[in-house]
Amino acid sequence: MNKTTSEHFTVLLDTLRKYGYVKLAVEVFNKNKHDRFKPDVKMYTVLIYGWCKLGRVKTAQAFLKEMVEQGIEPNVVTYNVLLNGICRKASLHPEERFERTIRDAENLFDEMRESGIEPDVTSFSIVLHVYSRAHKPQLSLDKLRLMKEKGICPTVVTCDIHFGYKVSLFVWED
């Protein structure tokens, strides 16, 4: 007889999430998280991703907080999922709302680093994308310089789609 593992449970949660049943996934998670399965970073990340896809970023942030309170350390994927949720739902208008999105993204970026998790190329690309949408070239250049300082090389997607090839070459030249 096959035993259901944590990986199976995570796949179940992810399948429910993919089909838009995030609330049901949370119910199943809450019912089983202490009896049958020990919650882990993958389970929480799936649920955070689900809430972000529904545009419920505050709920996703609450799950991150719960995760940390439970002693489960988020990883770079968890932070990237939430960072993407914050940035992708941003409307360019009104300007104040977009500025708040940038501030929220920066705060999460800082929280990530303060918790000992260094942003990766995906983290930077997410933030750079929102800067480019907001027409904030100085913020973009500052992040590209930070990437360079950290030894993180932008991907072709980061360079081409977000900024154009010339800007990225200018920053990367010594």
VOLO-279730 format. One record per residue (C-alpha): residue number from 1; residue in one letter; y, z negated, x negated. Coordinates in steps of 0.5 Angstrom, whole numbers, plus 500, padded with zeros to 3 digits. Each point is the difference from the previous one (the first is absolute). Layout:
N
nr; rest; py; pz; px
NUM; a; Y; Z; X
...
This chain:
174
nr; rest; py; pz; px
1; m; 500; 500; 500
2; n; 507; 502; 497
3; k; 505; 495; 500
4; t; 507; 501; 502
5; t; 505; 499; 493
6; s; 507; 499; 499
7; e; 501; 508; 499
8; h; 496; 502; 506
9; f; 505; 495; 504
10; t; 506; 503; 496
11; v; 498; 507; 502
12; l; 500; 498; 507
13; l; 507; 497; 500
14; d; 502; 507; 497
15; t; 497; 504; 505
16; l; 503; 496; 505
17; r; 507; 501; 497
18; k; 499; 508; 499
19; y; 499; 501; 507
20; g; 506; 495; 502
21; y; 496; 494; 502
22; v; 504; 495; 495
23; k; 500; 495; 505
24; l; 493; 500; 502
25; a; 499; 500; 492
26; v; 504; 494; 499
27; e; 496; 497; 506
28; v; 493; 501; 497
29; f; 503; 498; 493
30; n; 503; 493; 503
31; k; 493; 499; 504
32; n; 496; 501; 493
33; k; 504; 498; 495
34; h; 498; 493; 499
35; d; 493; 500; 503
36; r; 497; 507; 497
37; f; 504; 503; 495
38; k; 505; 497; 495
39; p; 506; 504; 500
40; d; 502; 504; 494
41; v; 506; 504; 498
42; k; 497; 506; 502
43; m; 499; 498; 507
44; y; 507; 497; 501
45; t; 503; 507; 496
46; v; 496; 504; 506
47; l; 504; 496; 505
48; i; 507; 500; 497
49; y; 499; 508; 499
50; g; 498; 500; 508
51; w; 506; 496; 502
52; c; 505; 504; 495
53; k; 497; 507; 503
54; l; 502; 497; 507
55; g; 507; 499; 498
56; r; 499; 492; 500
57; v; 502; 498; 493
58; k; 502; 493; 502
59; t; 493; 499; 502
60; a; 497; 503; 494
61; q; 505; 495; 496
62; a; 497; 495; 504
63; f; 493; 502; 498
64; l; 502; 500; 493
65; k; 503; 493; 500
66; e; 494; 497; 504
67; m; 495; 504; 494
68; v; 504; 496; 495
69; e; 500; 493; 504
70; q; 492; 501; 500
71; g; 500; 501; 492
72; i; 499; 507; 500
73; e; 504; 504; 495
74; p; 503; 507; 502
75; n; 499; 505; 495
76; v; 504; 506; 499
77; v; 497; 504; 505
78; t; 501; 495; 506
79; y; 508; 500; 497
80; n; 500; 507; 500
81; v; 497; 501; 507
82; l; 506; 495; 503
83; l; 505; 503; 495
84; n; 498; 507; 503
85; g; 501; 497; 507
86; i; 507; 497; 499
87; c; 502; 507; 497
88; r; 497; 505; 504
89; k; 502; 498; 507
90; a; 507; 500; 498
91; s; 505; 503; 504
92; l; 506; 503; 496
93; h; 505; 498; 505
94; p; 504; 495; 501
95; e; 501; 499; 493
96; e; 500; 493; 501
97; r; 492; 500; 502
98; f; 499; 505; 494
99; e; 503; 495; 495
100; r; 496; 494; 503
101; t; 494; 505; 499
102; i; 502; 501; 493
103; r; 501; 492; 499
104; d; 493; 498; 503
105; a; 497; 505; 496
106; e; 503; 497; 493
107; n; 499; 493; 503
108; l; 492; 502; 500
109; f; 500; 504; 494
110; d; 503; 493; 496
111; e; 495; 496; 504
112; m; 495; 504; 497
113; r; 502; 499; 493
114; e; 501; 493; 501
115; s; 493; 499; 502
116; g; 498; 503; 494
117; i; 498; 507; 503
118; e; 503; 506; 496
119; p; 502; 506; 504
120; d; 497; 506; 499
121; v; 502; 507; 500
122; t; 498; 500; 508
123; s; 505; 494; 501
124; f; 506; 503; 496
125; s; 498; 507; 504
126; i; 501; 497; 507
127; v; 507; 496; 498
128; l; 502; 507; 497
129; h; 499; 504; 506
130; v; 504; 495; 504
131; y; 505; 500; 495
132; s; 500; 508; 500
133; r; 500; 500; 508
134; a; 506; 496; 500
135; h; 504; 504; 494
136; k; 500; 494; 495
137; p; 500; 504; 494
138; q; 502; 494; 496
139; l; 495; 495; 503
140; s; 495; 506; 498
141; l; 502; 501; 493
142; d; 499; 492; 499
143; k; 493; 500; 503
144; l; 498; 506; 495
145; r; 503; 496; 494
146; l; 496; 494; 502
147; m; 494; 504; 501
148; k; 501; 503; 493
149; e; 501; 493; 497
150; k; 494; 498; 503
151; g; 496; 506; 497
152; i; 499; 502; 507
153; c; 500; 508; 500
154; p; 502; 503; 507
155; t; 495; 505; 503
156; v; 502; 507; 502
157; v; 501; 498; 507
158; t; 505; 495; 498
159; c; 504; 505; 496
160; d; 499; 506; 504
161; i; 500; 497; 507
162; h; 505; 495; 499
163; f; 505; 502; 495
164; g; 499; 507; 498
165; y; 497; 501; 493
166; k; 507; 500; 496
167; v; 502; 493; 502
168; s; 493; 497; 498
169; l; 501; 504; 493
170; f; 507; 497; 499
171; v; 497; 493; 501
172; w; 494; 501; 496
173; e; 503; 503; 493
174; d; 502; 495; 495
